[in-house]
Amino acid sequence: MIEILKAGKRAASQAAVAAEVRGVVADIVAAVGSRGDAAVRELSLKFDGWNPPTFRLSDKHIAECVASLTPQERKDIEFAQAQVRRFAEVQKSALRDVEVETLPGVFLGHKNIPVQSVACYVPGGKYPLIASAHMGVVTASVAGVERIVAVAPPFKGGPNAAIVAAMHLGGAHEIYCVGGAQAIAALALGTEQIAAVDMIVGPGNAYVAEAKRQLFGKVGIDLIAGPTETLLISDESCDAEMAAADLLGQAEHGVDSPTVLVTTSRALAEALPAEIERQLAILPTAPIARVAWENYGEIILCSTREEMLSEGDRIASEHVQILTKDPDWFLQNMRNYGALFLGARTTVSYGDKVIGTNHTLPTMGAARYTGGLWVGKFIKTCTYQRVMTDEASALIGEYCSRLCAMEGFAGHQEQADLRVRRYGRQAVETAR
């Protein structure tokens, strides 16, 4: 039996906020579309207090940012990027061009072609999310993208040196300091100073996510990311200290970040609230994490691991941490998650920052139908066909002609009939 010991707010309670965001973003997109850089500059000044001579960083400025890192900071960034690059290269190796002869003389295939230009958005208004530079820029670089544009909002009055350095070290070709929906609109639509891209990836706040949603179609996107989500699935082998740390570590992302414990241990479920309070008392980011836990935190008590599995697939969380005696059982059976963290030795923080899997993941139930950002998102799998013999063309043409007639597509039918007339047996015999 499933018992809700603590419930969080439902998505319906956020509808009014979402409607307001849609309206604001629609106005921003329209302004950038009609007035280009002038609108971007006005909006940057309004929202970020940022109005530089140019939003693009010069080679000199980028070099200064890289030089400002301590040796240890640079080493740490390079280590994280090496992990992301290594895993992305392995993923890319799983993608291969194919060609097969499906009938005598008929060859079908596909090629994997990198997207030509991509913008990687790196959030940096509240926290300077250096790791997002690795996830977007490094992965796009491994995919073979020809033009990688990296974008981040100002942090405390200007470009964040560590973010800029990570963008550069990751392989970005252009770096801009501009943020919010105005940055997404400029990248999608193009302005006098910012050439449009083919695809935009990366997490961001509600306005960034909504801008990506509104501009999808004009530009490709990875996914529409909502607030960070964490689901912890545990049994009696998990203690309250670890459960609280792993939930609060993600609750600090934002005041609307859902954090959920699903457990078969009543002792853990009942001990968790007090341990949450103990850790909040010493957590520097408690003002954010507390609101997230109080409003969106949940505790769900289950009788069996099958019930935990069912709840996990229903919730379809962005991050799912498995702290049970047999975590591999969930790896084998769970279907809906952005990323899975198996066992106490790993944690969502590893995935967010350094271990090598991508941290741009589906939220708001999207894990039911998509995975997160990976090297394949930057690659188009494009099919082709080749017919090598007259006999094969005529054979396919006869079937195609009849199928077109069934649908009433006369023009399509004539395309097929033309080839039957030219390459069919009768045509060959007449030519002789």
C-alpha positions as CSV (number, residue, x, y, z in Angstrom):
1,M,0.0,0.0,0.0
2,I,1.3,3.5,-0.9
3,E,1.0,6.1,1.8
4,I,1.7,9.8,1.3
5,L,3.4,11.1,4.5
6,K,4.3,14.6,3.1
7,A,2.8,16.0,-0.1
8,G,4.1,18.8,-2.3
9,K,2.5,21.4,-4.5
10,R,1.1,20.1,-7.7
11,A,1.9,21.5,-11.1
12,A,-1.6,23.1,-11.4
13,S,-0.6,25.5,-8.7
14,Q,2.0,27.0,-11.0
15,A,-0.3,27.7,-13.9
16,A,-0.7,31.4,-13.2
17,V,3.0,31.9,-12.9
18,A,3.6,30.0,-16.2
19,A,1.0,32.2,-18.0
20,E,2.8,35.3,-16.8
21,V,6.1,34.0,-18.0
22,R,4.6,33.2,-21.4
23,G,3.4,36.7,-21.8
24,V,6.7,38.3,-20.8
25,V,8.7,36.1,-23.1
26,A,6.4,36.6,-26.1
27,D,7.0,40.4,-25.7
28,I,10.8,39.9,-25.5
29,V,10.9,37.6,-28.6
30,A,8.8,40.2,-30.5
31,A,11.1,43.0,-29.4
32,V,14.3,41.2,-30.4
33,G,12.7,40.1,-33.7
34,S,11.8,43.7,-34.7
35,R,14.6,45.7,-33.2
36,G,17.6,43.3,-32.9
37,D,20.6,44.4,-30.9
38,A,18.8,47.5,-29.6
39,A,16.2,45.4,-27.9
40,V,18.7,43.0,-26.6
41,R,20.7,45.9,-25.1
42,E,17.7,47.5,-23.5
43,L,16.5,44.2,-22.0
44,S,20.0,43.3,-20.8
45,L,20.2,46.6,-19.0
46,K,16.7,46.2,-17.6
47,F,17.1,42.7,-16.2
48,D,20.8,42.3,-15.6
49,G,22.1,45.9,-15.3
50,W,24.6,44.9,-18.1
51,N,25.3,47.2,-21.1
52,P,28.8,46.6,-22.5
53,P,30.1,48.1,-25.7
54,T,29.7,44.6,-27.2
55,F,28.3,41.4,-25.8
56,R,30.9,39.2,-27.5
57,L,34.1,38.7,-25.6
58,S,37.3,39.5,-27.3
59,D,40.2,37.0,-27.5
60,K,42.1,39.2,-25.1
61,H,39.3,39.1,-22.5
62,I,38.9,35.4,-22.8
63,A,42.7,34.9,-22.3
64,E,42.5,37.1,-19.2
65,C,39.7,34.9,-17.8
66,V,41.7,31.8,-18.4
67,A,44.8,33.3,-16.9
68,S,42.8,34.4,-13.8
69,L,42.2,30.7,-12.8
70,T,44.5,29.2,-10.1
71,P,46.4,26.1,-11.3
72,Q,44.1,23.9,-9.2
73,E,40.9,25.6,-10.7
74,R,42.2,25.0,-14.2
75,K,43.2,21.4,-13.4
76,D,39.7,20.7,-11.9
77,I,37.9,22.2,-15.0
78,E,40.1,20.2,-17.3
79,F,39.5,17.0,-15.3
80,A,35.7,17.4,-15.5
81,Q,35.9,18.2,-19.2
82,A,38.0,15.1,-19.8
83,Q,35.4,12.9,-18.2
84,V,32.5,14.5,-20.2
85,R,34.6,14.2,-23.4
86,R,35.6,10.6,-22.8
87,F,32.0,9.5,-22.3
88,A,30.7,11.6,-25.2
89,E,33.3,10.0,-27.5
90,V,32.2,6.5,-26.4
91,Q,28.6,7.5,-27.1
92,K,29.5,8.9,-30.5
93,S,31.3,5.6,-31.4
94,A,27.9,3.9,-31.0
95,L,26.5,6.0,-33.8
96,R,27.6,4.6,-37.2
97,D,26.7,5.2,-40.8
98,V,24.9,2.2,-42.4
99,E,24.0,0.9,-45.8
100,V,22.1,-2.2,-46.7
101,E,20.8,-3.8,-49.9
102,T,17.2,-4.5,-49.1
103,L,16.3,-5.9,-52.6
104,P,18.6,-6.8,-55.5
105,G,19.9,-3.4,-56.7
106,V,18.2,-1.3,-54.0
107,F,20.5,0.3,-51.4
108,L,19.2,2.2,-48.3
109,G,21.4,3.9,-45.8
110,H,21.9,6.7,-43.3
111,K,24.6,9.2,-42.5
112,N,25.2,10.9,-39.2
113,I,25.8,14.6,-39.9
114,P,26.7,17.1,-37.1
115,V,24.5,20.2,-36.8
116,Q,26.4,23.1,-38.3
117,S,25.9,25.8,-35.6
118,V,24.9,25.4,-32.0
119,A,24.5,27.8,-29.1
120,C,25.2,26.4,-25.6
121,Y,23.5,28.4,-22.9
122,V,25.1,28.4,-19.5
123,P,23.1,29.7,-16.5
124,G,24.9,32.2,-14.3
125,G,22.6,34.6,-12.7
126,K,22.1,32.9,-9.3
127,Y,25.0,30.5,-9.4
128,P,27.8,30.4,-11.9
129,L,27.1,27.0,-13.4
130,I,30.5,26.2,-14.8
131,A,29.5,22.6,-15.3
132,S,26.9,23.6,-17.9
133,A,29.7,24.8,-20.1
134,H,31.2,21.3,-20.1
135,M,27.9,19.6,-20.8
136,G,27.1,21.8,-23.8
137,V,30.3,22.9,-25.4
138,V,32.4,19.8,-24.9
139,T,29.7,17.5,-26.1
140,A,29.0,19.7,-29.2
141,S,32.7,19.7,-29.9
142,V,32.9,15.9,-29.8
143,A,29.9,15.7,-32.1
144,G,31.9,17.8,-34.7
145,V,29.8,21.0,-34.7
146,E,31.5,23.6,-36.9
147,R,30.3,26.7,-35.0
148,I,29.9,26.5,-31.2
149,V,28.5,29.7,-29.6
150,A,28.7,29.8,-25.8
151,V,26.5,32.3,-23.9
152,A,26.1,33.1,-20.2
153,P,24.5,36.1,-18.4
154,P,26.6,38.4,-16.3
155,F,27.4,37.3,-12.8
156,K,27.9,40.1,-10.2
157,G,28.2,42.8,-12.9
158,G,30.2,41.1,-15.6
159,P,31.4,37.9,-17.3
160,N,32.3,35.1,-14.8
161,A,35.9,34.2,-15.4
162,A,35.5,30.6,-14.6
163,I,32.5,30.1,-16.9
164,V,34.4,31.9,-19.7
165,A,37.4,29.8,-19.2
166,A,35.4,26.6,-19.2
167,M,33.7,27.7,-22.4
168,H,37.0,28.4,-24.1
169,L,38.8,25.3,-22.8
170,G,35.8,23.2,-23.9
171,G,36.1,24.4,-27.5
172,A,33.7,27.3,-28.0
173,H,34.3,29.4,-31.1
174,E,32.4,32.5,-29.9
175,I,31.6,33.6,-26.4
176,Y,28.9,36.1,-25.4
177,C,28.0,37.6,-22.1
178,V,24.2,38.1,-22.3
179,G,21.5,36.1,-20.7
180,G,17.8,35.5,-20.3
181,A,15.1,35.2,-22.9
182,Q,16.6,38.0,-24.9
183,A,19.8,35.9,-25.4
184,I,17.7,33.0,-26.6
185,A,15.8,35.2,-29.0
186,A,18.9,36.8,-30.4
187,L,20.5,33.4,-31.0
188,A,17.4,32.0,-32.7
189,L,16.5,35.0,-34.8
190,G,19.8,36.6,-35.3
191,T,20.8,40.3,-34.7
192,E,23.3,42.7,-36.2
193,Q,26.0,41.4,-33.8
194,I,24.9,37.8,-33.1
195,A,24.4,35.5,-36.1
196,A,21.6,33.0,-35.7
197,V,22.3,29.4,-34.9
198,D,20.6,26.2,-35.9
199,M,20.2,24.8,-32.4
200,I,20.2,26.0,-28.8
201,V,20.9,23.7,-25.9
202,G,21.4,24.1,-22.1
203,P,19.4,24.7,-19.0
204,G,18.1,28.0,-17.7
205,N,15.4,29.7,-15.7
206,A,11.7,29.7,-16.5
207,Y,12.1,32.6,-19.0
208,V,15.0,30.8,-20.8
209,A,13.0,27.6,-21.0
210,E,9.9,29.4,-22.2
211,A,11.9,31.3,-24.9
212,K,13.2,27.9,-26.2
213,R,9.7,26.6,-26.3
214,Q,8.3,29.6,-28.2
215,L,11.2,29.6,-30.7
216,F,11.3,25.8,-31.3
217,G,10.8,25.3,-35.0
218,K,12.6,28.4,-35.8
219,V,15.6,26.8,-34.1
220,G,16.2,23.3,-32.8
221,I,16.4,22.7,-29.1
222,D,17.6,19.9,-26.8
223,L,14.6,20.0,-24.4
224,I,12.5,22.3,-22.3
225,A,14.0,22.2,-18.8
226,G,11.9,23.0,-15.8
227,P,13.1,23.3,-12.1
228,T,15.6,20.7,-11.0
229,E,13.9,17.5,-9.8
230,T,15.3,14.7,-7.5
231,L,13.8,11.4,-6.5
232,L,15.4,9.2,-3.9
233,I,14.3,5.6,-3.9
234,S,15.5,3.8,-0.7
235,D,15.0,1.0,1.7
236,E,16.2,0.3,5.2
237,S,19.8,0.3,4.1
238,C,19.7,4.0,3.7
239,D,20.2,6.3,6.7
240,A,18.5,9.6,7.3
241,E,21.7,11.7,7.1
242,M,22.5,10.6,3.5
243,A,18.9,10.9,2.4
244,A,18.6,14.4,3.7
245,A,21.9,15.5,2.2
246,D,21.0,14.1,-1.2
247,L,17.6,15.8,-1.2
248,L,18.8,19.2,0.1
249,G,21.8,19.1,-2.2
250,Q,19.3,19.4,-5.1
251,A,16.7,21.5,-3.3
252,E,19.2,24.4,-3.3
253,H,18.9,24.8,-7.0
254,G,15.7,26.8,-6.6
255,V,12.7,27.4,-4.4
256,D,10.5,25.4,-6.8
257,S,12.7,22.3,-7.1
258,P,10.8,19.1,-6.2
259,T,12.6,16.7,-3.9
260,V,10.9,13.3,-3.2
261,L,11.7,10.4,-1.0
262,V,10.1,7.1,-1.9
263,T,10.9,4.4,0.6
264,T,9.9,1.1,2.1
265,S,11.4,2.1,5.4
266,R,8.9,3.7,7.8
267,A,11.8,4.4,10.2
268,L,13.6,6.4,7.5
269,A,10.4,8.2,6.4
270,E,9.7,9.3,10.0
271,A,13.3,10.2,10.8
272,L,13.8,12.3,7.7
273,P,12.0,15.6,8.6
274,A,14.1,16.0,11.8
275,E,17.3,15.3,9.9
276,I,16.2,17.8,7.2
277,E,15.8,20.4,9.9
278,R,19.2,19.6,11.4
279,Q,21.0,20.0,8.1
280,L,19.0,23.1,7.1
281,A,20.3,24.8,10.3
282,I,23.9,24.6,9.0
283,L,23.4,24.7,5.2
284,P,24.5,28.0,3.7
285,T,21.9,27.7,0.9
286,A,19.1,26.9,3.4
287,P,17.0,30.0,2.5
288,I,16.4,28.4,-0.9
289,A,16.5,24.8,0.0
290,R,14.0,25.2,2.9
291,V,11.4,26.8,0.7
292,A,11.8,24.1,-1.9
293,W,11.5,21.3,0.7
294,E,8.6,22.8,2.5
295,N,6.6,23.5,-0.7
296,Y,7.7,20.8,-3.1
297,G,9.2,18.1,-0.9
298,E,7.4,14.7,-0.6
299,I,7.7,11.6,1.5
300,I,6.0,8.5,0.0
301,L,6.0,5.2,2.0
302,C,5.6,2.0,0.0
303,S,5.2,-1.6,1.1
304,T,7.4,-3.3,-1.6
305,R,10.1,-2.4,-4.1
306,E,7.6,-3.0,-6.9
307,E,5.5,-0.2,-5.5
308,M,8.6,2.0,-5.3
309,L,9.3,1.1,-8.9
310,S,5.7,2.0,-9.9
311,E,6.0,5.4,-8.1
312,G,9.3,6.1,-9.7
313,D,8.0,5.5,-13.2
314,R,5.0,7.6,-12.4
315,I,7.0,10.5,-11.2
316,A,9.5,10.2,-14.0
317,S,12.0,12.4,-12.3
318,E,15.0,14.2,-13.8
319,H,17.4,12.6,-11.3
320,V,16.7,9.3,-9.6
321,Q,19.0,8.1,-6.9
322,I,18.8,4.4,-5.8
323,L,19.9,3.8,-2.3
324,T,18.7,0.2,-1.8
325,K,20.4,-3.2,-1.1
326,D,20.0,-4.2,-4.8
327,P,20.2,-1.0,-7.0
328,D,20.8,-3.0,-10.1
329,W,17.2,-4.3,-9.9
330,F,16.0,-0.8,-10.6
331,L,18.5,-0.4,-13.4
332,Q,17.0,-3.5,-15.0
333,N,13.3,-2.6,-14.4
334,M,12.9,1.2,-14.2
335,R,11.8,2.9,-17.4
336,N,11.2,6.6,-16.7
337,Y,14.1,8.8,-15.5
338,G,16.5,11.4,-16.8
339,A,19.6,9.9,-15.1
340,L,20.0,7.1,-12.7
341,F,22.5,7.1,-9.8
342,L,23.0,3.6,-8.5
343,G,24.2,3.0,-4.9
344,A,25.5,5.1,-2.1
345,R,28.9,5.6,-3.6
346,T,27.6,7.9,-6.3
347,T,25.3,10.9,-6.1
348,V,23.5,13.4,-8.2
349,S,26.2,16.0,-7.5
350,Y,28.7,13.8,-9.3
351,G,26.5,13.8,-12.4
352,D,25.9,17.5,-12.1
353,K,29.6,18.4,-12.0
354,V,32.2,16.0,-12.9
355,I,31.6,12.3,-13.5
356,G,31.0,12.5,-17.2
357,T,27.4,11.9,-17.9
358,N,25.4,14.9,-19.1
359,H,23.5,17.0,-16.6
360,T,21.0,18.6,-19.0
361,L,18.1,16.2,-18.4
362,P,14.3,16.0,-19.0
363,T,12.0,17.4,-16.3
364,M,8.2,17.8,-15.8
365,G,7.6,14.2,-16.7
366,A,9.4,14.4,-20.1
367,A,11.5,11.4,-19.0
368,R,8.5,9.3,-20.2
369,Y,9.5,10.0,-23.8
370,T,13.0,11.4,-24.0
371,G,16.4,11.2,-22.5
372,G,18.7,14.1,-21.8
373,L,21.4,16.0,-23.8
374,W,24.0,13.7,-25.3
375,V,26.4,13.7,-28.3
376,G,23.6,12.3,-30.5
377,K,21.5,15.4,-30.0
378,F,24.0,17.4,-32.0
379,I,23.9,14.9,-34.8
380,K,21.3,14.5,-37.5
381,T,20.7,10.9,-38.8
382,C,19.8,11.5,-42.4
383,T,18.7,8.7,-44.7
384,Y,19.4,8.2,-48.4
385,Q,18.5,5.7,-51.1
386,R,20.2,4.4,-54.2
387,V,18.7,2.2,-56.9
388,M,21.4,0.6,-59.0
389,T,19.5,-1.5,-61.7
390,D,16.7,-1.0,-64.2
391,E,14.9,-4.0,-62.9
392,A,14.9,-2.8,-59.3
393,S,13.6,0.7,-60.3
394,A,10.8,-0.9,-62.3
395,L,9.9,-3.3,-59.6
396,I,9.7,-0.6,-56.9
397,G,7.9,1.7,-59.4
398,E,5.1,-0.8,-60.0
399,Y,4.3,-1.1,-56.3
400,C,4.7,2.6,-55.8
401,S,2.3,3.4,-58.7
402,R,-0.5,1.2,-57.3
403,L,0.0,2.6,-53.8
404,C,-0.2,6.1,-55.0
405,A,-3.4,5.3,-56.9
406,M,-4.9,4.0,-53.7
407,E,-4.2,7.4,-52.0
408,G,-5.2,9.5,-55.0
409,F,-1.8,11.1,-55.5
410,A,-1.6,11.4,-59.3
411,G,1.6,13.3,-59.4
412,H,3.3,10.8,-57.2
413,Q,2.0,8.0,-59.4
414,E,3.4,9.6,-62.5
415,Q,6.9,9.8,-60.9
416,A,6.7,6.1,-60.4
417,D,5.1,5.4,-63.8
418,L,7.8,7.4,-65.6
419,R,10.4,5.0,-64.2
420,V,8.4,1.9,-65.0
421,R,8.1,3.2,-68.6
422,R,11.9,3.9,-68.9
423,Y,13.4,1.1,-67.0
424,G,10.7,-1.7,-67.2
425,R,11.2,-4.9,-69.3
426,Q,9.1,-3.6,-72.1
427,A,11.1,-0.4,-72.4
428,V,14.3,-2.4,-72.4
429,E,13.1,-4.7,-75.1
430,T,11.9,-1.8,-77.3
431,A,15.3,-0.2,-77.0
432,R,16.9,-3.4,-78.3
